[in-house]
Amino acid sequence: MSPHDSPNGEALARRFETALMPNYGVPPVALARGEGSRVWDADGRRYLDMIGGIAVSSLGHGHPALVGAVSRQVATLAHTSNLFLHEPEVLLAERLLGLLRAPAKVLFTNSGTEANEAALKLAIKYGKERGRTYFVAAENSFHGRTLGALALTGKRSIRDPFGPFPVDVRFVPYGDADALKNAVTEECAAVFLEPTQGEAGVVPPPDGYFTAAREICDAAGALLVADEIQSAIGRTGHWFAHQYEGVVPDVLTLAKGLGGGLPIGACIGFGAAATVFAKGDHGSTFGGNPVSAAAALAVLDTIDGDGLLEHVRTVGAELAAGITAIDHPLLAGVRGRGLWLALVLTAERAAQVQAAAQRAGFLVNALQPDAVRLAPPLVITSSEIASFVAALPAILDEAADVR
């Protein structure tokens, strides 16, 4: 093979299996390039990307605003470490605070799990200063796979093999305000919640749940930490999902869609939580580096300038309505908001739906045995949405018949 030849998908999969640890298995598709909401695999097959790199590729693939911002920045200054400041990180922090419209301060990280690690360390320090000894999180929650974030994750299948954990976390049913109230006492340091549970199957809480969580934390003096790793930056048609109820958390964590494909996360503290960390309490060599910060600024500017929040609400409603109109024995319905939805199935056939969709030219994600995640780029068009809805009955037919 010459240096200019690209391997086909099968050859690349064999090399992947040989060279990489087996924690991902071997992914079913080897992607080679993308444009807009479309991607092509190593064998030249085209797909409509309905998963967006797990809600990451906010502007799709190859967006000129993102390409330009990253290219200019990497040619100017790619890295500084945290020993020096640079303008892109300051601009990005200021921009985020403007969108949040509340007094706060930002700590940049590289990923979502690192943002939640930072939030946990902040909450630990807050608790120690006040004699608070435990944390509360939700059953079936997902906050990351590093040990601190995993300690907060209520999904036992991935949590239990790596315990015991160094912090006391008590889990309550998601959406049950009474259970939350009973669990949060004056000994609780913080409550960690997702505005909608992502990895559990895009499961929204009952109306008013986050308002109740805010009141419960206020009454007990505990911090309310909103994990918006997956739900923020326009994904639901709002900048942040917690804004649906007008609730301001004490700590907010971001990642995924913020960088549009480049690694960046953020831990944002509001009010008193903004100054819990002192110099040296936490840090990151790469967090908020100039290139990722420039990418995030391009994402925010494009969402704002191109009216993508309204676009997400419009095409998200079209997608949900189109799915709802399908009468199929395998389809129970759809849940979620904006362009963050789950196909809910009547049987545990999500893996078969994912495979059938791939064969039909659509990339989706079997999130739970009976739930399929849809989180396409925010720039996806109405016609692309319509093409997926039109193909879905046949995809469900194939998934239902596969043995």
C-alpha positions in Angstrom: 0.0 0.0 0.0 1.4 3.4 -1.0 1.3 6.3 1.5 -1.5 7.8 -0.5 -3.8 4.8 -0.5 -6.4 4.6 2.2 -7.3 1.2 3.8 -10.8 -0.2 3.3 -13.1 -0.6 6.3 -12.4 -4.3 6.8 -8.6 -3.8 6.8 -8.8 -0.9 9.2 -11.0 -2.8 11.6 -8.4 -5.6 11.7 -5.7 -3.1 12.5 -7.9 -1.4 15.1 -8.5 -4.8 16.8 -4.7 -5.5 16.9 -3.5 -2.1 18.0 -6.2 -0.8 20.4 -7.5 -2.0 23.7 -10.8 -3.8 23.5 -12.9 -1.5 25.6 -14.9 -0.3 22.5 -15.0 -3.6 20.8 -14.5 -3.0 17.0 -16.9 -0.2 15.9 -19.1 -1.2 12.9 -18.2 1.6 10.6 -14.8 3.1 9.7 -15.5 6.8 8.8 -13.2 8.6 6.5 -14.6 12.1 5.9 -17.7 14.2 6.4 -19.5 17.2 5.0 -22.4 18.9 6.7 -24.6 16.2 8.1 -23.2 13.5 5.8 -20.3 11.2 6.4 -18.6 8.7 4.2 -16.9 5.5 5.3 -13.6 4.0 4.2 -15.3 2.1 1.4 -17.0 5.2 0.0 -20.5 4.6 1.4 -22.5 7.7 2.4 -24.6 8.0 5.6 -26.8 10.7 7.1 -25.2 11.3 10.5 -28.1 11.1 13.0 -25.8 10.8 16.1 -23.3 13.6 15.6 -20.4 12.0 17.4 -22.7 11.5 20.5 -24.1 15.1 20.4 -20.7 16.6 19.8 -20.7 17.7 16.1 -22.8 20.8 16.6 -22.0 22.3 13.3 -21.7 19.0 11.4 -18.6 18.1 9.5 -16.2 20.5 7.8 -18.1 23.6 8.7 -16.1 26.6 7.3 -16.5 28.6 10.5 -15.0 25.9 12.6 -12.3 25.0 10.0 -11.3 28.6 9.7 -11.2 29.3 13.4 -9.1 26.2 14.2 -6.7 26.8 11.3 -6.1 30.4 12.2 -5.5 29.6 15.8 -3.3 26.6 15.4 -1.1 28.7 13.0 -0.9 31.5 15.6 -0.7 29.8 19.0 -1.7 26.2 19.7 -0.8 25.7 23.4 0.2 27.7 26.4 -0.4 25.4 29.4 -2.1 27.0 32.5 1.1 28.9 33.3 0.0 31.6 30.9 -3.2 33.2 29.9 -4.4 33.7 26.3 -7.3 35.7 24.8 -9.4 32.9 23.4 -10.0 31.3 26.8 -11.0 34.7 28.3 -13.3 35.5 25.4 -14.9 32.0 25.7 -15.4 32.3 29.4 -17.0 35.7 29.0 -19.2 34.5 26.2 -20.5 31.6 28.3 -21.2 33.8 31.2 -23.1 36.2 28.9 -25.3 33.3 27.8 -25.9 32.2 31.3 -26.9 35.7 32.5 -25.8 35.1 36.1 -22.7 35.9 38.2 -20.3 32.9 37.8 -16.7 31.8 37.0 -15.4 29.2 34.6 -12.8 26.4 34.9 -12.0 24.8 31.5 -11.2 21.1 31.2 -10.7 18.6 28.3 -13.8 16.5 28.5 -17.1 15.9 30.2 -15.9 13.5 32.8 -13.1 15.9 33.7 -15.7 18.7 34.1 -17.6 16.5 36.5 -14.4 15.5 38.3 -13.8 19.2 38.9 -17.4 19.7 40.1 -17.0 16.8 42.5 -13.7 18.2 43.9 -15.4 21.6 44.3 -18.3 20.0 46.1 -16.0 18.0 48.4 -14.2 21.2 49.4 -17.5 23.0 49.9 -18.7 20.1 52.1 -15.6 19.7 54.2 -15.7 23.4 55.0 -19.2 22.9 56.4 -19.1 19.4 57.9 -21.1 17.8 55.0 -20.2 14.2 54.3 -22.2 12.8 51.4 -23.6 13.4 48.0 -26.9 12.5 46.2 -27.3 11.5 42.6 -29.9 9.7 40.5 -30.4 6.0 39.7 -29.4 5.3 36.1 -27.5 8.5 35.8 -24.3 8.9 33.9 -21.6 11.4 34.8 -18.5 9.9 33.4 -16.1 6.9 33.7 -13.1 8.4 35.7 -13.3 7.3 39.3 -14.9 10.4 40.8 -17.4 10.8 38.0 -18.1 7.1 38.1 -18.8 7.3 41.8 -21.7 9.6 40.9 -23.0 7.4 38.1 -26.1 5.4 39.0 -25.7 2.8 36.3 -24.6 -0.2 38.3 -23.3 -2.3 35.3 -20.5 0.2 34.7 -20.1 1.4 38.3 -19.9 -1.7 40.4 -16.8 -3.4 38.8 -14.7 -0.5 39.9 -15.9 0.2 43.5 -15.6 0.8 46.3 -15.3 4.6 45.8 -13.8 7.2 48.1 -17.0 9.3 48.4 -20.4 8.4 49.9 -23.0 8.8 47.2 -26.7 8.0 47.8 -28.9 7.3 44.8 -32.5 8.2 44.4 -35.1 7.5 41.6 -34.8 10.1 38.9 -37.7 12.5 38.7 -39.0 11.6 42.2 -39.0 14.9 44.1 -40.1 13.3 47.4 -37.3 10.8 47.3 -34.9 13.6 46.6 -36.2 15.6 49.5 -35.9 12.7 51.9 -32.3 12.0 50.8 -31.0 15.6 51.1 -30.2 16.7 54.7 -27.9 19.3 56.2 -25.1 16.7 56.0 -25.4 16.5 52.1 -22.7 18.5 50.3 -24.2 18.4 46.8 -26.8 16.9 44.5 -25.7 15.9 41.0 -28.5 15.7 38.4 -28.9 15.7 34.6 -31.7 18.0 33.3 -32.6 15.0 31.1 -30.9 11.6 31.7 -28.8 11.0 28.5 -27.3 7.5 28.7 -30.4 6.2 30.5 -32.2 6.6 27.2 -32.9 10.4 26.8 -35.3 10.3 29.8 -36.8 13.7 30.7 -38.0 14.3 34.3 -41.6 15.4 35.2 -42.3 19.1 34.8 -41.1 21.1 37.8 -38.5 18.5 39.0 -35.6 20.8 38.6 -37.4 23.6 40.3 -38.1 21.2 43.2 -34.5 20.1 43.3 -33.4 23.8 43.5 -35.8 24.4 46.5 -34.7 21.2 48.2 -31.0 22.1 47.9 -31.6 25.6 49.1 -33.5 24.4 52.2 -30.7 22.0 53.1 -27.8 24.2 52.1 -26.5 21.7 49.5 -25.1 22.6 46.1 -27.1 21.7 43.0 -24.9 20.5 40.2 -26.4 20.4 36.7 -24.6 18.0 34.4 -25.3 19.3 30.9 -22.5 17.5 29.2 -24.9 16.3 26.6 -27.9 18.6 26.8 -26.3 22.1 26.4 -25.1 24.3 23.6 -28.4 24.3 21.6 -29.0 20.6 21.7 -32.6 21.0 23.0 -33.3 24.3 21.2 -32.1 26.4 24.2 -28.5 27.2 25.1 -28.9 25.2 28.3 -31.5 22.6 29.2 -31.9 23.9 32.7 -33.2 27.2 31.3 -36.5 25.5 30.5 -37.6 25.9 34.1 -35.5 29.0 34.7 -33.5 27.3 37.4 -29.9 28.5 38.1 -27.7 25.7 39.5 -24.8 26.2 41.8 -22.5 24.4 39.4 -22.9 23.6 35.7 -20.8 21.2 33.7 -20.4 21.3 29.9 -18.5 19.5 27.2 -19.5 17.6 24.0 -21.2 20.1 21.7 -19.3 23.1 23.1 -16.2 22.3 20.9 -18.0 21.1 17.9 -15.6 18.2 17.6 -12.6 19.5 19.5 -12.0 18.4 23.1 -13.2 20.9 25.7 -15.2 20.9 28.9 -16.2 23.4 31.5 -17.1 23.5 35.1 -18.9 26.7 35.9 -19.6 27.9 39.5 -22.3 30.4 40.3 -22.4 32.7 43.2 -20.5 31.4 46.2 -19.5 28.2 44.3 -17.5 30.4 41.9 -14.8 31.0 44.5 -14.7 27.7 46.3 -11.5 26.7 44.5 -8.3 28.6 45.6 -5.0 28.8 43.7 -3.6 25.2 43.2 -6.8 23.4 44.1 -7.3 22.1 40.6 -5.8 22.4 37.1 -5.4 21.1 33.6 -2.5 21.3 31.3 -4.6 21.3 28.2 -7.9 22.6 29.5 -9.1 25.7 27.6 -6.2 25.5 25.2 -6.2 28.2 22.4 -7.3 25.9 19.6 -10.3 24.3 21.5 -11.3 27.7 22.8 -11.3 29.1 19.3 -13.4 26.2 18.1 -15.9 26.7 20.9 -16.2 30.4 20.1 -16.8 29.5 16.4 -19.6 27.1 17.5 -21.2 29.7 19.8 -20.9 32.5 17.1 -22.4 30.2 14.4 -25.3 29.0 16.5 -26.1 32.6 17.4 -25.5 34.2 14.0 -27.3 31.5 12.0 -30.3 31.3 14.2 -29.7 27.6 15.0 -31.6 27.6 18.3 -34.8 28.3 16.4 -33.8 25.9 13.7 -33.3 23.1 16.2 -36.7 23.7 17.7 -38.2 23.6 14.2 -36.5 20.6 12.7 -36.6 18.8 16.1 -40.4 19.2 16.1 -40.5 17.9 12.5 -38.5 14.9 13.5 -40.6 14.1 16.6 -43.8 14.6 14.7 -42.7 12.4 11.8 -41.7 9.6 14.2 -44.9 10.0 16.1 -47.0 9.6 12.9 -45.4 6.2 12.2 -47.6 3.3 13.2 -45.4 0.3 13.6 -45.5 -2.6 16.1 -41.9 -2.1 17.1 -42.2 1.7 17.7 -43.7 2.8 21.1 -43.0 6.5 20.6 -40.4 9.2 20.8 -39.1 11.2 23.8 -36.7 14.2 24.3 -36.5 17.8 23.1 -35.0 19.5 20.1 -32.4 17.4 18.3 -31.9 15.1 21.3 -34.4 12.4 21.0 -34.9 8.6 21.6 -36.9 6.2 19.5 -38.6 4.1 22.2 -39.2 0.5 21.1 -41.7 -2.1 22.2 -39.1 -4.8 22.3 -35.3 -5.0 23.0 -34.3 -4.5 19.3 -32.3 -1.3 19.5 -29.1 -3.0 18.2 -31.1 -4.4 15.3 -32.5 -1.0 14.5 -29.0 0.5 14.6 -27.7 -2.2 12.2 -30.7 -1.8 9.8 -30.3 2.0 9.8 -26.7 1.6 8.9 -27.5 -0.6 6.0 -30.0 2.0 4.9 -27.5 4.8 5.1 -28.3 6.3 8.5 -26.1 6.4 11.6 -28.0 6.1 14.9 -27.1 4.8 18.3 -28.6 1.8 20.2 -28.5 3.6 23.6 -30.5 1.1 25.6 -31.9 -2.3 24.6 -35.3 -0.6 23.8 -34.1 2.9 23.0 -32.3 4.4 20.0 -30.6 7.8 20.4 -30.9 10.5 17.7 -28.6 13.5 18.2 -27.7 14.8 14.7 -25.8 18.0 13.9 -27.7 21.1 14.7 -27.3 22.1 11.0 -29.3 19.2 9.7 -31.9 20.2 7.2 -35.7 19.6 7.0 -35.2 17.5 3.8 -32.5 15.4 5.6 -34.9 14.9 8.5 -37.7 13.9 6.1 -35.4 11.3 4.4 -34.8 9.6 7.7 -38.5 9.6 8.7 -39.4 8.2 5.2 -36.8 5.4 5.6 -37.7 4.6 9.2 -40.7 2.2 8.7 -38.6 -0.1 6.4 -35.7 0.1 9.0 -38.1 -1.0 11.7 -39.5 -3.8 9.5 -36.0 -5.1 9.0 -35.1 -4.8 12.6 -38.2 -6.6 13.7 -37.6 -9.5 11.3 -33.9 -10.1 12.0 -33.3 -13.3 14.0 
